[in-house]
Amino acid sequence: HCVVCPAETAIAYKAMPLPRIHVGRTIGQLTAPLHLELYFDLHCPFAKRCFERLLEVKTNYGEQMSIRFINIVQPWHPQAFYMSRALEAAGILDETKYVDAMKAVFNKRESFSDEEVANKTPTQLYAILSETLAEVGFNAETAKEKMQSSEVLQQLKFHQRYARTRGVHVTPTVFVNGLEADTSSGWTLEQWKELLDPLLA
């Protein structure tokens, strides 16, 4: 049955913000015949392995493939929140360095283990991450300021919301041409080719 909301309820309602562009960062052309989405958590070792393999897959297919990266924070990886803020700050400051920043932040996984971060403050974590971004060409102070901004926080909220609407729970999760694919982070290039080559036939 349809229910008409009282006028005061309608007036009080505030729409959730929407992103100015599609959620996520993309490498390659969206018109490519193969379009993948990788949902990842920056503290997930399996997501790191999948990311590294997909870069190899992208090299193999070249202009025939694009990959969109969706940055989500798993609740059992709370330190990934800080890592994710760093990566999204990098994407805002210079999208052309997003993949380099992603590599650099993923490579800091061990520095963000539960034991390593147990006695560190958020300020210390942001300092580590700003220096990490400096290694791939960002200004450390600018990066540190940006990663703590409300703009970056909103970007992460968009990523989380998008993942939920797609039914994503675990990382890594990969979608191929709009549908979730049954893949493994341990797949070799040849296994990826077995999945994707028929789609180009």
Residue frames as a rotation matrix with the C-alpha (Angstrom) as fourth column:
HIS 1
0.578 0.816 0.000 0.00
0.816 -0.578 0.000 0.00
0.000 0.000 -1.000 0.00
CYS 2
-0.240 -0.614 0.752 1.14
0.536 -0.730 -0.425 3.55
0.809 0.301 0.505 -0.70
VAL 3
0.324 0.262 -0.909 1.55
0.920 -0.313 0.238 5.86
-0.222 -0.913 -0.342 2.26
VAL 4
0.425 -0.137 0.895 1.58
0.369 -0.876 -0.310 9.64
0.826 0.462 -0.322 1.87
CYS 5
-0.397 -0.658 -0.640 4.17
0.884 -0.086 -0.459 11.24
0.247 -0.748 0.616 4.13
PRO 6
0.621 0.552 -0.556 3.01
0.700 -0.710 0.078 14.21
-0.352 -0.437 -0.828 6.21
ALA 7
0.817 -0.260 0.515 4.22
0.196 -0.714 -0.672 17.54
0.542 0.650 -0.532 4.86
GLU 8
0.726 -0.564 0.393 6.45
-0.681 -0.514 0.521 18.15
-0.092 -0.646 -0.758 7.87
THR 9
0.497 -0.549 0.672 8.17
0.155 0.818 0.554 14.81
-0.854 -0.172 0.492 7.30
ALA 10
0.628 -0.218 0.747 8.84
0.776 0.109 -0.621 15.66
0.054 0.970 0.238 3.67
ILE 11
0.833 -0.305 0.461 10.25
-0.224 -0.949 -0.222 19.05
0.505 0.082 -0.859 4.65
ALA 12
0.636 -0.588 0.499 12.53
-0.613 0.007 0.790 17.49
-0.468 -0.809 -0.356 7.27
TYR 13
0.756 -0.327 0.567 13.85
0.453 0.886 -0.093 14.88
-0.472 0.327 0.819 4.84
LYS 14
0.404 -0.711 -0.575 17.35
-0.744 -0.621 0.246 15.52
-0.532 0.329 -0.780 3.55
ALA 15
0.962 -0.024 -0.273 18.57
-0.180 0.697 -0.694 13.53
0.206 0.717 0.666 0.58
MET 16
0.523 -0.840 0.147 21.82
0.405 0.397 0.824 11.62
-0.750 -0.371 0.547 0.93
PRO 17
0.227 -0.497 -0.837 24.63
-0.668 -0.706 0.238 13.32
-0.709 0.505 -0.492 -1.01
LEU 18
0.893 0.039 0.449 25.51
0.286 0.720 -0.632 11.94
-0.348 0.693 0.632 -4.41
PRO 19
-0.070 -0.997 -0.023 28.97
0.521 -0.056 0.852 11.79
-0.851 0.047 0.524 -6.00
ARG 20
0.237 0.073 -0.969 29.86
-0.556 -0.808 -0.197 14.27
-0.797 0.585 -0.151 -8.72
ILE 21
-0.140 -0.317 -0.938 31.42
-0.930 0.367 0.015 11.46
0.340 0.875 -0.346 -10.78
HIS 22
0.632 0.383 -0.674 31.11
-0.239 0.923 0.301 7.67
0.737 -0.029 0.675 -10.74
VAL 23
0.764 -0.317 0.562 32.39
-0.560 0.106 0.822 6.13
-0.320 -0.943 -0.097 -7.52
GLY 24
0.611 -0.620 0.492 35.90
0.462 0.784 0.414 4.70
-0.643 -0.025 0.765 -7.75
ARG 25
0.153 -0.674 -0.723 39.04
-0.697 -0.592 0.404 5.37
-0.700 0.442 -0.560 -9.75
THR 26
0.842 0.274 0.465 39.48
0.125 0.739 -0.662 3.82
-0.525 0.616 0.588 -13.18
ILE 27
-0.338 -0.890 -0.308 42.47
-0.424 -0.148 0.893 2.90
-0.840 0.432 -0.327 -15.31
GLY 28
-0.832 0.059 0.551 41.79
0.491 0.543 0.682 2.36
-0.259 0.838 -0.481 -19.00
GLN 29
-0.830 0.550 -0.092 38.87
-0.510 -0.680 0.527 3.47
0.227 0.484 0.845 -21.12
LEU 30
-0.451 0.740 0.499 35.32
-0.422 0.316 -0.850 2.74
-0.787 -0.593 0.170 -19.96
THR 31
0.446 0.599 -0.665 34.47
-0.864 0.093 -0.495 1.87
-0.235 0.795 0.559 -23.56
ALA 32
-0.643 -0.736 -0.213 36.85
-0.762 0.642 0.083 -1.12
0.076 0.216 -0.973 -23.40
PRO 33
0.032 0.703 -0.711 35.13
-0.514 0.622 0.591 -4.48
0.857 0.347 0.381 -24.02
LEU 34
0.040 -0.061 -0.997 36.38
0.716 0.698 -0.014 -5.80
0.697 -0.713 0.072 -20.67
HIS 35
-0.053 -0.031 0.998 35.48
-0.493 -0.868 -0.053 -3.74
0.868 -0.495 0.031 -17.62
LEU 36
-0.105 -0.074 -0.992 36.48
0.670 0.732 -0.125 -5.02
0.735 -0.678 -0.027 -14.19
GLU 37
0.433 0.157 0.888 35.72
-0.549 -0.735 0.398 -3.66
0.715 -0.660 -0.232 -10.74
LEU 38
-0.261 -0.564 -0.783 38.02
0.461 0.640 -0.615 -4.58
0.848 -0.522 0.093 -7.86
TYR 39
0.715 0.461 0.525 36.61
-0.324 -0.448 0.834 -4.13
0.619 -0.766 -0.171 -4.35
PHE 40
0.011 -0.868 -0.496 39.54
0.456 0.446 -0.770 -4.05
0.890 -0.218 0.401 -1.96
ASP 41
0.998 0.055 -0.029 40.57
0.049 -0.400 0.915 -3.38
0.039 -0.915 -0.402 1.63
LEU 42
0.533 -0.843 0.080 44.07
-0.501 -0.390 -0.773 -1.92
0.682 0.372 -0.630 1.92
HIS 43
-0.139 -0.601 0.787 44.95
-0.977 0.214 -0.009 -4.08
-0.163 -0.770 -0.616 4.90
CYS 44
0.733 0.475 0.488 43.77
-0.373 0.879 -0.295 -7.31
-0.569 0.034 0.821 3.26
PRO 45
-0.318 -0.942 0.109 46.68
-0.406 0.239 0.882 -9.47
-0.857 0.237 -0.459 2.05
PHE 46
-0.242 0.305 0.921 44.44
0.698 0.714 -0.053 -11.24
-0.674 0.630 -0.386 -0.45
ALA 47
0.841 0.530 -0.108 43.27
0.347 -0.682 -0.644 -7.92
-0.415 0.504 -0.757 -1.90
LYS 48
0.312 -0.822 -0.477 46.91
-0.609 -0.558 0.564 -6.86
-0.729 0.115 -0.674 -2.29
ARG 49
-0.556 -0.537 0.635 47.74
0.061 0.735 0.675 -10.05
-0.829 0.414 -0.376 -4.15
CYS 50
0.190 0.731 0.656 44.68
0.834 0.232 -0.501 -9.68
-0.519 0.642 -0.565 -6.39
PHE 51
0.818 0.070 -0.570 45.52
-0.089 -0.965 -0.245 -6.04
-0.568 0.251 -0.784 -7.13
GLU 52
-0.120 -0.967 -0.226 49.05
-0.575 -0.118 0.810 -6.92
-0.809 0.227 -0.542 -8.17
ARG 53
-0.545 -0.037 0.837 47.82
0.467 0.817 0.340 -9.72
-0.696 0.576 -0.428 -10.43
LEU 54
0.506 0.830 0.234 45.15
0.693 -0.230 -0.683 -7.54
-0.513 0.508 -0.692 -12.03
LEU 55
0.468 -0.444 -0.765 47.78
-0.492 -0.849 0.192 -4.99
-0.734 0.287 -0.615 -12.99
GLU 56
-0.668 -0.697 0.260 49.52
-0.236 0.529 0.815 -7.81
-0.706 0.483 -0.518 -14.83
VAL 57
-0.192 0.706 0.681 46.21
0.786 0.526 -0.324 -8.80
-0.588 0.473 -0.656 -16.42
LYS 58
0.715 0.453 -0.532 45.62
0.140 -0.839 -0.525 -5.20
-0.685 0.301 -0.664 -17.48
THR 59
-0.123 -0.852 -0.508 49.06
-0.635 -0.326 0.701 -5.10
-0.763 0.409 -0.501 -19.11
ASN 60
-0.698 -0.119 0.706 48.19
0.283 0.860 0.425 -8.28
-0.658 0.496 -0.566 -20.99
TYR 61
0.046 0.852 0.521 44.91
0.934 0.148 -0.325 -6.91
-0.354 0.502 -0.789 -22.38
GLY 62
-0.852 -0.507 0.130 46.01
0.520 -0.787 0.332 -3.30
-0.066 0.350 0.934 -22.82
GLU 63
-0.866 0.494 -0.084 43.31
-0.500 -0.859 0.105 -1.06
-0.021 0.133 0.991 -24.27
GLN 64
-0.399 0.743 -0.537 40.82
-0.067 0.561 0.825 -3.93
0.915 0.365 -0.174 -24.29
MET 65
0.046 0.364 -0.930 40.42
0.862 0.455 0.221 -3.64
0.504 -0.813 -0.293 -20.51
SER 66
-0.178 -0.103 0.979 39.57
-0.413 -0.895 -0.169 -1.06
0.893 -0.434 0.117 -17.88
ILE 67
-0.263 0.067 -0.962 39.61
0.774 0.610 -0.169 -1.56
0.576 -0.789 -0.213 -14.12
ARG 68
0.208 0.371 0.905 37.68
-0.359 -0.832 0.424 0.46
0.910 -0.413 -0.040 -11.56
PHE 69
-0.636 -0.512 -0.577 38.96
0.392 0.430 -0.813 0.36
0.664 -0.744 -0.072 -7.97
ILE 70
0.408 0.815 0.411 36.46
-0.192 -0.363 0.912 0.51
0.893 -0.451 0.008 -5.11
ASN 71
-0.619 -0.783 0.064 38.08
-0.093 -0.008 -0.996 1.24
0.780 -0.623 -0.068 -1.76
ILE 72
0.522 0.847 0.103 36.17
-0.276 0.053 0.960 -0.32
0.807 -0.529 0.261 1.14
VAL 73
-0.505 -0.657 0.559 37.13
-0.725 -0.028 -0.688 -0.70
0.468 -0.753 -0.462 4.81
GLN 74
0.044 0.470 -0.882 36.39
0.201 0.860 0.469 -4.02
0.979 -0.197 -0.057 6.47
PRO 75
0.693 0.315 0.648 35.37
-0.481 -0.467 0.742 -3.63
0.537 -0.826 -0.173 10.14
TRP 76
0.915 -0.401 -0.042 37.95
0.323 0.667 0.671 -6.24
-0.241 -0.628 0.740 11.19
HIS 77
-0.080 -0.943 0.322 40.68
0.979 -0.135 -0.152 -4.07
0.187 0.303 0.935 9.64
PRO 78
0.728 0.499 -0.469 40.16
0.608 -0.787 0.107 -0.76
-0.316 -0.363 -0.877 11.48
GLN 79
-0.066 -0.840 -0.539 43.61
0.206 -0.540 0.816 0.52
-0.976 -0.057 0.209 10.51
ALA 80
-0.471 -0.041 0.881 42.52
0.870 0.140 0.472 0.31
-0.142 0.989 -0.030 6.87
PHE 81
0.665 0.738 -0.112 40.44
0.725 -0.674 -0.141 3.41
-0.180 0.013 -0.984 7.55
TYR 82
0.455 -0.587 -0.670 43.60
-0.130 -0.788 0.602 5.51
-0.881 -0.187 -0.434 7.82
MET 83
-0.578 -0.686 0.442 45.21
0.290 0.334 0.897 3.77
-0.763 0.646 0.006 4.86
SER 84
-0.068 0.666 0.743 42.08
0.992 0.121 -0.018 4.37
-0.102 0.736 -0.669 2.79
ARG 85
0.796 0.314 -0.517 42.02
0.333 -0.941 -0.058 8.05
-0.505 -0.126 -0.854 3.66
ALA 86
-0.109 -0.924 -0.367 45.58
-0.147 -0.350 0.925 8.32
-0.983 0.155 -0.097 2.38
LEU 87
-0.653 -0.155 0.742 44.74
0.610 0.473 0.636 6.63
-0.449 0.867 -0.215 -0.90
GLU 88
0.329 0.849 0.414 41.64
0.944 -0.279 -0.178 8.71
-0.036 0.449 -0.893 -1.57
ALA 89
0.583 -0.250 -0.773 43.57
0.048 -0.939 0.340 11.87
-0.811 -0.235 -0.535 -0.73
ALA 90
-0.538 -0.837 0.101 46.07
0.084 0.066 0.994 10.82
-0.839 0.543 0.035 -3.39
GLY 91
-0.367 0.472 0.802 43.28
0.913 0.346 0.214 10.32
-0.177 0.811 -0.558 -5.91
ILE 92
0.724 0.658 -0.204 41.90
0.631 -0.753 -0.187 13.78
-0.277 0.006 -0.961 -5.26
LEU 93
0.382 -0.658 -0.649 45.27
-0.136 -0.735 0.664 15.50
-0.914 -0.165 -0.370 -5.37
ASP 94
-0.270 -0.491 -0.828 46.52
-0.924 -0.108 0.366 13.74
-0.269 0.864 -0.425 -8.52
GLU 95
0.643 0.667 0.377 44.46
-0.540 0.744 -0.394 10.94
-0.544 0.050 0.838 -10.05
THR 96
0.643 -0.441 -0.627 47.30
-0.533 0.331 -0.779 10.03
0.551 0.834 -0.022 -12.42
LYS 97
-0.488 -0.867 0.102 49.31
-0.641 0.276 -0.717 8.83
0.593 -0.415 -0.690 -9.40
TYR 98
0.357 0.747 0.561 46.45
-0.931 0.233 0.282 6.80
0.080 -0.623 0.778 -7.88
VAL 99
0.882 -0.027 -0.470 47.82
-0.042 0.990 -0.136 3.38
0.469 0.140 0.872 -8.83
ASP 100
-0.149 -0.988 -0.032 51.33
0.101 0.017 -0.995 4.31
0.984 -0.151 0.097 -7.65
ALA 101
-0.375 0.088 0.923 49.83
-0.842 -0.448 -0.300 5.50
0.387 -0.890 0.242 -4.36
MET 102
0.704 0.705 0.085 47.84
-0.690 0.652 0.314 2.29
0.166 -0.280 0.945 -4.07
LYS 103
0.492 -0.636 -0.594 51.00
0.226 0.752 -0.619 0.22
0.841 0.170 0.514 -4.53
ALA 104
-0.478 -0.764 0.434 52.82
-0.181 -0.398 -0.899 2.30
0.859 -0.509 0.052 -1.91
VAL 105
-0.102 0.515 0.851 50.03
-0.978 -0.208 0.009 2.09
0.182 -0.831 0.525 0.69
PHE 106
0.862 0.368 -0.349 49.52
-0.345 0.930 0.131 -1.64
0.373 0.008 0.928 0.12
ASN 107
0.198 -0.888 -0.415 53.26
0.252 0.455 -0.854 -2.09
0.947 0.064 0.314 0.68
LYS 108
-0.541 -0.333 0.772 52.86
-0.588 -0.507 -0.630 -0.49
0.601 -0.795 0.078 4.13
ARG 109
0.423 0.815 -0.397 50.59
-0.279 0.534 0.799 -3.33
0.862 -0.227 0.453 5.29
GLU 110
0.102 -0.447 -0.889 53.13
0.712 0.657 -0.248 -4.70
0.695 -0.607 0.385 7.74
SER 111
-0.872 -0.444 0.204 53.57
0.219 -0.728 -0.649 -1.27
0.437 -0.522 0.732 9.32
PHE 112
-0.422 0.810 0.407 49.83
-0.823 -0.530 0.203 -1.25
0.380 -0.249 0.891 10.01
SER 113
-0.364 0.249 -0.898 49.51
0.275 0.949 0.152 -4.64
0.890 -0.192 -0.414 11.68
ASP 114
0.709 0.703 -0.053 47.55
0.220 -0.149 0.964 -4.74
0.670 -0.695 -0.261 14.94
GLU 115
0.457 -0.611 -0.646 50.79
0.876 0.184 0.446 -4.95
-0.153 -0.770 0.619 16.89
GLU 116
-0.520 -0.754 0.402 52.41
0.825 -0.565 0.008 -2.03
0.221 0.336 0.916 15.07
VAL 117
-0.393 0.429 0.813 49.49
0.060 -0.871 0.488 0.37
0.918 0.241 0.316 15.49
ALA 118
0.152 0.557 -0.816 48.42
0.817 0.394 0.421 -0.65
0.556 -0.731 -0.395 19.01
ASN 119
0.156 -0.172 -0.973 50.17
0.847 -0.483 0.222 2.29
-0.508 -0.859 0.071 20.68
LYS 120
-0.840 -0.449 0.305 50.13
0.543 -0.672 0.504 4.83
-0.021 0.589 0.808 17.85
THR 121
-0.242 0.742 -0.625 47.88
0.136 -0.612 -0.779 7.88
-0.961 -0.274 0.047 17.71
PRO 122
0.650 0.528 0.547 45.96
0.635 0.019 -0.772 8.90
-0.418 0.849 -0.323 14.59
THR 123
0.823 -0.394 -0.409 48.41
-0.467 -0.880 -0.091 11.78
-0.324 0.266 -0.908 14.18
GLN 124
-0.181 -0.938 0.297 51.30
-0.540 0.347 0.767 9.32
-0.822 -0.022 -0.569 14.04
LEU 125
-0.046 0.238 0.970 49.48
0.573 0.802 -0.170 7.12
-0.818 0.548 -0.173 11.53
TYR 126
0.915 0.400 0.057 48.76
0.291 -0.555 -0.780 10.08
-0.280 0.730 -0.624 9.26
ALA 127
0.456 -0.830 -0.321 52.42
-0.714 -0.557 0.424 11.08
-0.531 0.035 -0.847 9.47
ILE 128
-0.351 -0.551 0.757 53.51
-0.014 0.811 0.584 7.61
-0.936 0.194 -0.293 8.32
LEU 129
0.230 0.561 0.796 51.04
0.780 0.383 -0.495 7.69
-0.583 0.734 -0.349 5.46
SER 130
0.921 0.059 -0.384 51.94
-0.127 -0.889 -0.439 11.21
-0.368 0.453 -0.812 4.34
GLU 131
-0.027 -0.994 -0.109 55.58
-0.713 -0.057 0.699 10.12
-0.701 0.096 -0.707 4.07
THR 132
-0.268 0.026 0.963 54.43
0.409 0.908 0.089 7.06
-0.872 0.418 -0.254 2.13
LEU 133
0.730 0.592 0.341 52.67
0.576 -0.264 -0.774 9.30
-0.369 0.761 -0.534 -0.39
ALA 134
0.632 -0.581 -0.512 55.74
-0.544 -0.804 0.241 11.54
-0.552 0.126 -0.824 -0.54
GLU 135
-0.276 -0.767 0.580 57.67
-0.094 0.622 0.777 8.50
-0.956 0.160 -0.244 -1.82
VAL 136
-0.231 0.247 0.941 55.52
0.892 0.439 0.104 8.54
-0.387 0.864 -0.322 -4.98
GLY 137
-0.641 -0.285 0.713 55.67
0.670 -0.660 0.339 12.26
0.374 0.695 0.614 -5.61
PHE 138
0.484 0.846 0.224 53.16
0.555 -0.495 0.668 13.94
0.676 -0.199 -0.710 -3.30
ASN 139
-0.368 -0.478 0.797 53.89
-0.365 -0.714 -0.597 16.81
0.855 -0.511 0.088 -0.96
ALA 140
-0.655 0.042 -0.754 53.77
0.535 0.731 -0.424 15.24
0.533 -0.681 -0.501 2.50
GLU 141
-0.889 0.307 -0.340 52.14
0.121 -0.560 -0.820 18.17
-0.442 -0.770 0.461 4.29
THR 142
-0.533 0.718 -0.447 49.55
-0.844 -0.419 0.334 18.69
0.052 0.555 0.830 1.58
ALA 143
-0.387 0.343 -0.856 48.74
-0.159 0.890 0.428 14.99
0.909 0.301 -0.290 1.58
LYS 144
-0.823 0.035 -0.567 48.45
0.539 0.361 -0.761 14.88
0.178 -0.932 -0.317 5.37
GLU 145
-0.795 0.546 -0.263 46.02
-0.351 -0.769 -0.534 17.79
-0.494 -0.333 0.803 5.37
LYS 146
-0.387 0.660 -0.644 43.93
-0.847 0.021 0.532 16.34
0.365 0.751 0.551 2.55
MET 147
-0.562 0.158 -0.812 43.65
0.088 0.987 0.131 12.84
0.823 0.002 -0.569 4.05
GLN 148
-0.801 0.276 -0.532 42.10
0.569 0.071 -0.819 14.31
-0.188 -0.959 -0.214 7.20
SER 149
-0.889 0.431 -0.155 39.57
-0.456 -0.864 0.212 16.37
-0.043 0.259 0.965 5.27
SER 150
-0.164 0.932 0.323 35.80
-0.312 0.262 -0.913 15.96
-0.936 -0.251 0.247 5.16
GLU 151
0.266 0.206 -0.942 36.10
-0.956 -0.066 -0.284 15.66
-0.121 0.976 0.180 1.38
VAL 152
-0.622 -0.572 -0.534 38.08
-0.611 0.782 -0.127 12.44
0.490 0.247 -0.836 1.69
LEU 153
-0.827 0.375 0.419 35.74
-0.174 0.539 -0.824 11.10
-0.535 -0.754 -0.380 4.36
GLN 154
0.172 0.945 -0.280 32.79
-0.631 -0.112 -0.767 11.67
-0.756 0.308 0.577 2.05
GLN 155
-0.034 -0.263 -0.964 34.57
-0.944 0.326 -0.056 9.84
0.329 0.908 -0.259 -0.76
LEU 156
-0.935 -0.349 -0.057 35.03
-0.303 0.873 -0.384 6.83
0.184 -0.341 -0.922 1.49
LYS 157
-0.431 0.863 0.264 31.36
-0.272 0.154 -0.950 6.92
-0.860 -0.481 0.168 2.42
PHE 158
0.298 0.507 -0.809 30.50
-0.921 -0.070 -0.384 6.82
-0.251 0.859 0.446 -1.29
HIS 159
-0.481 -0.563 -0.672 32.74
-0.705 0.705 -0.085 3.79
0.521 0.432 -0.736 -1.76
GLN 160
-0.944 0.143 0.298 31.15
-0.132 0.663 -0.737 1.98
-0.303 -0.735 -0.607 1.19
ARG 161
-0.084 0.991 -0.102 27.64
-0.484 -0.130 -0.865 2.80
-0.871 -0.023 0.491 0.02
TYR 162
0.131 0.067 -0.989 28.39
-0.986 0.114 -0.123 1.68
0.104 0.991 0.081 -3.53
ALA 163
-0.800 -0.502 -0.329 29.82
-0.458 0.865 -0.204 -1.64
0.387 -0.013 -0.922 -2.31
ARG 164
-0.728 0.591 0.348 26.73
-0.125 0.385 -0.914 -2.26
-0.674 -0.709 -0.207 -0.21
THR 165
0.203 0.848 -0.489 24.40
-0.742 -0.193 -0.642 -1.60
-0.639 0.494 0.590 -3.12
ARG 166
0.041 -0.284 -0.958 26.38
-0.879 0.446 -0.169 -4.20
0.475 0.849 -0.231 -5.07
GLY 167
0.910 0.415 0.005 26.13
-0.357 0.775 0.522 -6.78
0.213 -0.477 0.853 -2.28
VAL 168
0.155 -0.940 -0.305 29.89
-0.080 0.296 -0.952 -6.90
0.985 0.172 -0.029 -1.70
HIS 169
0.974 0.169 0.150 30.97
-0.169 0.100 0.981 -8.39
0.151 -0.981 0.125 1.62
VAL 170
0.605 -0.791 0.096 34.45
0.478 0.456 0.751 -9.85
-0.637 -0.408 0.654 1.25
THR 171
0.710 -0.498 -0.498 37.67
-0.694 -0.612 -0.378 -8.51
-0.117 0.614 -0.780 -0.23
PRO 172
-0.822 -0.008 -0.569 38.82
-0.398 -0.706 0.585 -8.94
-0.406 0.708 0.578 -2.80
THR 173
0.125 0.835 0.536 35.65
0.431 0.441 -0.787 -9.14
-0.894 0.330 -0.305 -4.88
VAL 174
-0.847 -0.443 -0.292 35.83
-0.098 -0.411 0.906 -8.74
-0.522 0.797 0.305 -8.65
PHE 175
0.379 0.924 0.045 33.02
0.053 0.027 -0.998 -7.83
-0.924 0.381 -0.039 -11.03
VAL 176
-0.792 -0.552 0.259 33.41
0.275 0.055 0.960 -8.44
-0.544 0.832 0.108 -14.76
ASN 177
-0.871 0.437 0.223 31.25
0.051 -0.371 0.927 -6.39
0.488 0.819 0.301 -17.11
GLY 178
-0.332 0.753 0.567 28.81
-0.725 -0.589 0.358 -5.58
0.604 -0.292 0.742 -14.33
LEU 179
0.762 0.620 -0.190 28.41
-0.379 0.664 0.645 -8.99
0.525 -0.419 0.741 -12.69
GLU 180
0.346 -0.627 0.698 30.29
-0.843 0.118 0.525 -10.59
-0.411 -0.770 -0.488 -9.81
ALA 181
0.362 -0.341 -0.868 32.79
-0.584 0.643 -0.496 -13.18
0.727 0.686 0.034 -11.04
ASP 182
0.983 -0.060 0.176 33.83
-0.092 0.668 0.739 -16.33
-0.162 -0.742 0.651 -9.18
THR 183
0.484 -0.875 0.002 37.54
-0.166 -0.094 -0.982 -15.58
0.859 0.475 -0.190 -8.97
SER 184
0.786 -0.328 -0.524 40.43
0.617 0.366 0.696 -16.13
-0.036 -0.871 0.490 -6.57
SER 185
0.833 -0.534 -0.142 43.20
-0.490 -0.833 0.258 -13.84
-0.256 -0.146 -0.956 -5.38
GLY 186
0.077 -0.848 0.524 45.59
-0.242 0.494 0.835 -16.71
-0.967 -0.191 -0.167 -6.06
TRP 187
0.824 0.308 0.476 44.81
0.342 0.399 -0.851 -16.95
-0.452 0.864 0.224 -9.75
THR 188
-0.357 -0.929 0.096 47.65
0.522 -0.113 0.845 -16.82
-0.775 0.352 0.525 -12.25
LEU 189
-0.488 0.115 -0.865 47.59
-0.619 -0.745 0.250 -14.74
-0.615 0.657 0.435 -15.41
GLU 190
-0.937 0.105 -0.332 46.67
-0.197 0.625 0.755 -17.88
0.287 0.773 -0.566 -17.36
GLN 191
-0.604 0.761 -0.235 43.65
0.772 0.487 -0.408 -18.51
-0.196 -0.428 -0.882 -15.14
TRP 192
-0.202 0.501 -0.841 42.46
-0.002 -0.859 -0.512 -14.95
-0.979 -0.102 0.174 -15.69
LYS 193
-0.699 -0.114 -0.706 42.90
-0.675 -0.222 0.704 -15.41
-0.237 0.968 0.078 -19.42
GLU 194
-0.915 0.400 -0.046 40.77
0.372 0.884 0.283 -18.57
0.154 0.242 -0.958 -19.30
LEU 195
-0.217 0.859 -0.463 37.96
0.704 -0.191 -0.684 -16.44
-0.677 -0.474 -0.563 -17.79
LEU 196
0.077 0.243 -0.967 38.35
-0.110 -0.962 -0.250 -13.35
-0.991 0.126 -0.048 -19.96
ASP 197
-0.850 -0.501 -0.164 39.51
-0.203 0.024 0.979 -14.54
-0.487 0.865 -0.122 -23.39
PRO 198
-0.596 0.670 0.443 36.12
0.797 0.564 0.218 -16.06
-0.104 0.483 -0.869 -24.31
LEU 199
0.265 0.738 -0.621 34.49
0.596 -0.631 -0.496 -12.67
-0.758 -0.239 -0.607 -23.68
LEU 200
-0.074 -0.383 -0.921 36.55
-0.497 -0.786 0.367 -11.21
-0.865 0.485 -0.132 -26.51
ALA 201
-0.736 -0.225 0.639 35.91
0.307 0.730 0.611 -14.04
-0.603 0.646 -0.468 -28.96
